[in-house]
Amino acid sequence: MKKIALITGATRGIGKAVAFTLGKAGYTIMLNGILQEEGEETVKELAAQGIESELYICDITDENAVNAMVKEIGEKHGHIDTVINNAGGLGGRQTFEEMTTDFYRRVMALNLDSTLFVTRAAIPYLKKSENYPSIVNYTSIAAYNGGGPGAGIYASAKGAVLTMTRAMAKELIKSGIRVNAISPGTIDTAFHSATNREIMETWKSGIAIGRFGTPEETADVVEYLVSNKSAYLVGEVIQINGGQAFI
C-alpha cells in the first residue's frame, strides 16, 4: 500500500523541501498550492528524483474547496497517511490600531482556519491508514514572543494553532492518529522576502547558532515526526530556531 502524504503550500519554501524529504522516504506526495505553473514545475522536479506526486490547486482558506480536494485524494487512494499543514503566512503587516477587519480575518483564515479545514476533512481517511497516521501542524516562534512589528495577528493565529494542536492530539490519539507541531524560527525562505536583506542579517545576532535555518533542516524534523521513530510523541511542539528563543 502506498504511503500518502498531503502537504499544503508545498510548491515553495519549507513545504517544497518537505515534499522532497518525504518523497525520498517513500511517500507519494499530494502537492497542494495555488499557482498552477509553480505546482507543475515542482511535480517535474520531484519526478526527476523518482518521486511520485500529484498536484491539487486549491485555496486552503476555502472550506468547500478543501473538502473537495481531500475527498478526491481520499477516494482515489483509499487512505491518507500523513497531513502536513504547512500553508500559512504573515499576509502583510498591520498594527492593531490600524488593523482592518478584512486583514484580521484573512490572516486568521490563512493560518488557523486552513489547519482546521484540512485536518477535519482528512480525519476519515487518516483513520484508514495502516502506516502510523499522523498530522504535523505549524506554529511559530511568533506564538511565543508575540511576533515582530505589525505581525501581532499572525502571532495570535499561530498561538491558536499551538493550542489546537494539543486539543487535536488528545482527541485523535484515540483513533491512533498522532498530532504534533513544529515551531520554526527564522528560516531562510521567500517568507521573509518582504524584509530588507540587510535588516534580516542583523537578526542573526539574536540567534545562538549565528545563522538562519534552512527549509531542509525543517523538513528533516517533519520527517521524524511522521515516522515511527517518534511514536511516543503526542501533542508535542518542536522548536526549530537555532537557539533564537534563548537570547
Stockholm file with secondary structure:
# STOCKHOLM 1.0

chainA/1-247         MKKIALITGATRGIGKAVAFTLGKAGYTIMLNGILQEEGEETVKELAAQGIESELYICDITDENAVNAMVKEIGEKHGHIDTVINNAGGLGGRQTFEEMTTDFYRRVMALNLDSTLFVTRAAIPYLKKSENYPSIVNYTSIAAYNGGGPGAGIYASAKGAVLTMTRAMAKELIKSGIRVNAISPGTIDTAFHSATNREIMETWKSGIAIGRFGTPEETADVVEYLVSNKSAYLVGEVIQINGGQAFI
#=GR chainA/1-247 SS CCEEEEETTTTSHHHHHHHHHHHHTTEEEEEEESCHHHHHHHHHHHHHTTCCEEEEECCTTCHHHHHHHHHHHHHHHSCCCEEEECCCCCCSCCCTTTCCHHHHHHHHIIIIIHHHHHHHHHHHHHTTCSSCCEEEEECCTHHHHCCSTTCHHHHHHHHHHHHHHHHHHHHHGGGTCEEEEEEECSBCSGGGTTSCHHHHHHGGGGSTTSSCBCHHHHHHHHHHHHSGGGTTCCSCEEEESTTGGGC
#=GC SS_cons         CCEEEEETTTTSHHHHHHHHHHHHTTEEEEEEESCHHHHHHHHHHHHHTTCCEEEEECCTTCHHHHHHHHHHHHHHHSCCCEEEECCCCCCSCCCTTTCCHHHHHHHHIIIIIHHHHHHHHHHHHHTTCSSCCEEEEECCTHHHHCCSTTCHHHHHHHHHHHHHHHHHHHHHGGGTCEEEEEEECSBCSGGGTTSCHHHHHHGGGGSTTSSCBCHHHHHHHHHHHHSGGGTTCCSCEEEESTTGGGC
//
